[in-house]
Amino acid sequence: MMRRRVGFPLLVALSLALAACPTPRTVEAYRKDGLHFSHFSDWKISEDRALPTNRNVREVVLHGPDEALLILLCFPETSDVSLEKFAAGVAKGRAAAIKKNLGFGPLTVGEESGNATHATIAKIAGEESAGVQQTFDLEVLGQKIPHQASYYMLHTGKIKLMITAQVALKHLATTRPAWQQVFDTLAIDP
């Protein structure tokens, strides 16, 4: 009488099923040089450094799923940077910065494609923060991809914290909770 081996195929099927299951999202804490916040585990911190062009400005960059970004810039409180000037400057240099940081091929920022700037509000560090929101199209390899970038500034006494949050509009709803996780837990030691 022949014995049939069902254990091995079942084990292979179970292994494949487990491999296909997504890793559960957890919350990770980040604390360095007086800046701390929590972020989801599918977001990675790619930079925490002084800017090469201005050693007095610290840049912390988080990359999330679907090319989402969250950038924290710490300026001295005495700097003359303002939210409106910062947002306008980013809009001007957006195409060059995205090419450099994301490594896309042919890319343009559509000026005629309904770009808009308007006021927005977000709850950051327990308080309502006024911000500037921009919508724009990025054209990658002939395909227009609508994006949104929001900018907020917090004054902490010693530093101005500029926050930039950017993502393609089609991923905005799934990205907002990740941004809010950082916003809700953001703190700066005195």
N, C-alpha and C positions, 0 to 999 in steps of 0.2 A: 504494500500500500504506500502510495506517494503522499508525502506531507507537503502541503502548500504553504509557502512563505508569504504571509500577508503583512508581516511586521515591517519589512524593509520599505515596500511602496508606501505604506501608511506613514512611516517615519519621514520619508522624502516629502510627501504631500504636506505633512504638518510643518516641516522645516520651511518649505516654500511659502506656506500661508503666514507663518510668523515673520518671515523676512519681508513680506509685502505689507505688513502692518506698520503704520507710521509710528515713530517714536513719540511717546507722549510729551507734550509741551510742559516744561517746568519753568519756574521762576528762578533766576540767578541774581545774586547781589553783586554790585560793583562798587568798590570803594578804593579811591586812590587820591592822594594829595588833597584831601578835604572835599572832594566831589564824590557823592554817592547816590546811587539809584538802583532800582531793580529792573531787569529786562527779561523777556521770554528767552528760553534756551535756543530758539531757532534764529535769534539775532546774535550777531557776533561783533565784537569791538575790534575794528581793524586799525585804529589809530588812537593814541593818547600821547600827544607830543606838543612841544612848543612849535609854533609855525616857523619855518626857516626864514621867512621874510620879516617876521616880527617876533622875537623871542619872548615878548611880554604877553603874547596871546597863546592860549592853550586850546588845542583842537582835540575833541573826542568824537570819533566817527563810528556809528553803529550801522551795520548792513543787515537788512532783513530779507525775508523771502520776496521774490518777485521784484528784485532790484530796488526795494524800498530803502530809504536813507533817513537817518536821524543824526544831525550834526550839532554838537554843543561847542560853542566858542566862548571862552572866558577872556574878556577884555578887562584891563584895569578900569575902575570906576571913573577915573579922570580922563579916559579916552573920549574923543569927540564923536565916536560912532553912534549913529541913531538908527532906530528900526527902519525908518523910511529910506534913509540913504543906503543902508545895507541891502535892503530888498531890491532897490532900484539898481544898485551895483551888480548884484547877482544876476538880475534879469539881463543886464547888458552883456555880461560875460558868460552866460549860461552854456552856449554851444561849445566854447573852448574848454570849459571846466569839465563838462560831461565827457567829451572826447578823451581828455586826459585821464579822468578817474575811472571811467567804465570801459574804455578801450573799444568803443563801437567804431565801425567803419564809417562810411559816409553818413553824416548826421547834420541836420539843420534844425534851427528853431524857427518855427513859422511866425513871422511877424503879422501876416495878414489873416491868420487863421483863428481869429476870435480870442487872442490873448487878452486877459483881463486881470486887473488888480483891484482888490476890494478888502474892506476891513473884515476881520474875523475875531472870534474869542475862543479861548481854550482855558480849561481849569488846569493850572500848573502849580505844583507845590501848595495845593490847598487854596489857591486864590484865582480869581478870574483875571486872565491876562489878555489884553488887547493885542492883536497881531495884524499882519498883512498877509493876504493870500493871493497867489498868482496861479492862473491856469494858462497852459500853453501846450502846443503840440511839438513833439520831437519827431523828426522824420528819420527813420532808420531804414536803410536799404529800400527807399521808396514807399515805406509804410508810415502813415502818420499815427502817432501814439499820444493821445491826450494825457497830460500830466497835471499834477497840482503840487505846488510848493507853498508851505506856510512858514511864517517867520514870527517869532515872539522874542521879547527882551525882558529879562528879569534884572532888577537892581537888588543887590544883596548887601550894599554898604561898601564892600571892598572891590567887588567885581560887577561887571555887566555880563550877564549870561545871555548870549544870542543863541536861539534854538531854531534850527531849520529842519523841517520835516517834508520829504518829497517822495512821491510815488505816482505810478501810472493810475489814472482815474479808475480803470477797471479793477484795480486791486485796493482801492481806497477803503472800502467797507471792511475788508479783512485785515488791513494794516492799522486802522485807527485804534483798536484795542491794545496793540503792541506799543504804539506811541503813548497812549494814555497810561500804560503800566509805568513807563519811565516818568511821565509828567507827574503822576500821583506820588511817586517815591523820591523825586528829585530833591536833594538837599545839599547845601554847601556849608561846611563848618566855618565858624567865624575866624 
